[in-house]
Amino acid sequence: MSANSSTLSPAIKRLSPKKATIMVKTDGPNEGHDGASPSRLIDARIKDLGDWRGEMLARVRSLIKLACPDVVEEWKWRGVPVWSHAGIICTGETYKAVVKLTFAKGAALDDPSGLFNSSLEGNVRRAIDFHEGEKINEEALTALVRAAAALNTSKPTRPARAQKKPKSA
């Protein structure tokens, strides 16, 4: 959404000398287009899909909420459902042939059931591609969601700093 200079505050006018590049942020992580909540936008996405992808996204969403009851639903990047708990747990993207659940810190999670089947080459993310007709390993998925939430709330470990050697005189 763009704005003309008459609707901008004086502080923004001073900071933005190029009027053609002014962008006004109209919705934050907890509010979508027309003021709809992220949960309602996700509901609408599920309904609009109207096929196996909507059913899969709805099932995955319910498992995420079951695994982490205080999860926060967000709507980011022009229409991507995001589930967070002290940081992003995962995103739920829908494509023609797959519903992709991407775990933001998936590479740091143990996956003994082998659910991760996509984005395996990276150092940070891991994803699960669900195809039409596939059955979800619900126990393993809820364990992954819980582990991702726990990882987000754990204190980051920093490597110990090497002690400086005293300078010789």
C-alpha positions as CSV (number, residue, x, y, z in Angstrom):
1,M,0.0,0.0,0.0
2,S,1.3,3.4,-0.9
3,A,0.5,6.7,0.7
4,N,0.6,10.2,-0.5
5,S,2.5,12.8,1.4
6,S,-0.5,14.5,2.9
7,T,-1.4,11.4,5.0
8,L,2.1,10.9,6.5
9,S,3.2,12.2,9.8
10,P,5.8,15.1,9.7
11,A,8.5,12.7,11.1
12,I,8.0,10.3,8.2
13,K,8.1,13.1,5.7
14,R,11.4,14.3,7.1
15,L,12.9,10.8,7.0
16,S,11.7,10.0,3.5
17,P,12.8,12.5,0.9
18,K,11.9,10.3,-2.0
19,K,8.1,10.3,-2.0
20,A,8.0,7.5,-4.7
21,T,9.6,5.0,-2.3
22,I,7.5,5.7,0.8
23,M,5.8,2.6,2.2
24,V,3.3,2.6,5.0
25,K,3.0,-0.5,7.1
26,T,-0.7,-1.3,7.6
27,D,-0.6,-4.6,9.3
28,G,1.6,-6.2,11.9
29,P,2.2,-9.9,12.7
30,N,-1.1,-10.1,14.6
31,E,-3.3,-8.4,12.0
32,G,-3.9,-9.1,8.4
33,H,-5.7,-7.4,5.6
34,D,-8.9,-5.6,6.6
35,G,-8.0,-6.1,10.2
36,A,-8.6,-9.8,10.2
37,S,-6.7,-11.8,12.7
38,P,-4.1,-14.3,11.5
39,S,-6.3,-17.2,12.8
40,R,-9.1,-16.0,10.6
41,L,-6.8,-15.6,7.6
42,I,-5.6,-19.1,8.1
43,D,-9.2,-20.3,8.4
44,A,-10.0,-18.5,5.1
45,R,-6.9,-20.0,3.4
46,I,-8.0,-23.5,4.4
47,K,-11.5,-22.9,3.1
48,D,-10.4,-21.3,-0.1
49,L,-8.1,-24.2,-0.9
50,G,-11.2,-26.5,-0.8
51,D,-9.3,-29.7,-1.5
52,W,-6.9,-32.1,0.1
53,R,-4.4,-29.3,0.7
54,G,-6.9,-27.4,2.9
55,E,-7.7,-30.6,4.8
56,M,-3.9,-31.3,5.3
57,L,-3.2,-27.7,6.4
58,A,-6.1,-27.9,8.8
59,R,-4.9,-31.2,10.3
60,V,-1.3,-30.0,10.6
61,R,-2.5,-26.8,12.3
62,S,-4.6,-28.8,14.8
63,L,-1.5,-31.0,15.6
64,I,0.7,-27.9,16.1
65,K,-1.9,-26.4,18.5
66,L,-2.2,-29.7,20.3
67,A,1.6,-30.0,20.7
68,C,2.0,-26.4,21.8
69,P,-1.2,-25.0,23.2
70,D,0.2,-21.5,23.7
71,V,1.5,-21.2,20.1
72,V,0.9,-17.9,18.4
73,E,-0.5,-17.9,14.8
74,E,0.8,-15.2,12.5
75,W,0.3,-14.3,8.9
76,K,3.5,-13.2,7.2
77,W,5.1,-12.7,3.8
78,R,2.0,-12.0,1.9
79,G,0.0,-15.0,3.0
80,V,2.1,-17.6,4.8
81,P,0.7,-19.1,8.0
82,V,3.4,-19.0,10.7
83,W,3.3,-20.7,14.1
84,S,5.5,-19.2,16.8
85,H,6.5,-19.7,20.4
86,A,9.4,-17.5,21.5
87,G,10.4,-17.5,17.9
88,I,9.2,-19.2,14.7
89,I,8.4,-22.9,15.1
90,C,7.3,-23.5,11.5
91,T,5.5,-22.1,8.5
92,G,2.8,-23.8,6.5
93,E,3.0,-23.2,2.7
94,T,0.7,-24.7,0.1
95,Y,1.7,-25.5,-3.4
96,K,0.0,-27.4,-6.2
97,A,1.4,-30.8,-5.3
98,V,2.5,-30.4,-1.6
99,V,1.7,-28.8,1.7
100,K,5.1,-27.9,3.1
101,L,5.8,-27.5,6.8
102,T,9.1,-25.7,7.2
103,F,10.8,-25.7,10.6
104,A,12.9,-22.5,11.1
105,K,15.5,-24.3,13.2
106,G,14.9,-27.8,11.9
107,A,18.5,-28.7,11.4
108,A,19.0,-28.4,15.1
109,L,16.2,-30.9,15.9
110,D,16.4,-34.6,16.3
111,D,14.2,-36.4,13.8
112,P,14.3,-40.1,14.8
113,S,11.2,-40.8,12.7
114,G,12.6,-39.3,9.6
115,L,9.8,-36.9,9.0
116,F,12.0,-34.2,7.4
117,N,12.0,-35.0,3.7
118,S,12.7,-31.6,2.1
119,S,15.3,-28.7,2.4
120,L,17.8,-31.2,3.8
121,E,20.8,-29.5,2.4
122,G,20.8,-26.4,4.5
123,N,22.4,-25.6,7.8
124,V,19.3,-24.2,9.5
125,R,15.9,-25.1,8.1
126,R,14.3,-28.5,7.5
127,A,10.9,-29.2,5.9
128,I,8.3,-31.9,5.6
129,D,6.4,-32.1,2.3
130,F,3.0,-33.7,2.6
131,H,1.5,-35.1,-0.6
132,E,-2.1,-36.0,-1.4
133,G,-3.2,-39.2,0.3
134,E,-0.2,-39.3,2.7
135,K,-0.9,-40.2,6.3
136,I,0.6,-38.0,9.0
137,N,2.8,-39.6,11.7
138,E,1.0,-37.5,14.3
139,E,3.1,-38.7,17.2
140,A,6.3,-37.8,15.5
141,L,5.0,-34.4,14.3
142,T,3.8,-33.3,17.7
143,A,7.2,-34.4,19.1
144,L,9.0,-32.2,16.5
145,V,6.7,-29.2,17.3
146,R,7.4,-29.6,21.0
147,A,11.1,-29.9,20.4
148,A,11.1,-26.8,18.2
149,A,9.2,-24.8,20.9
150,A,11.6,-26.0,23.5
151,L,14.6,-25.0,21.4
152,N,13.1,-21.5,21.0
153,T,12.8,-21.1,24.7
154,S,16.2,-22.6,25.6
155,K,19.2,-20.3,26.3
156,P,21.5,-20.1,23.4
157,T,24.8,-21.7,24.1
158,R,27.8,-19.5,23.4
159,P,31.3,-21.0,23.0
160,A,33.6,-20.1,25.8
161,R,35.9,-17.3,25.0
162,A,39.6,-18.1,25.0
163,Q,41.6,-16.4,27.7
164,K,43.9,-13.8,26.4
165,K,47.6,-14.6,26.9
166,P,49.4,-12.0,29.0
167,K,51.8,-9.8,27.0
168,S,55.4,-10.5,27.5
169,A,57.5,-7.5,28.5
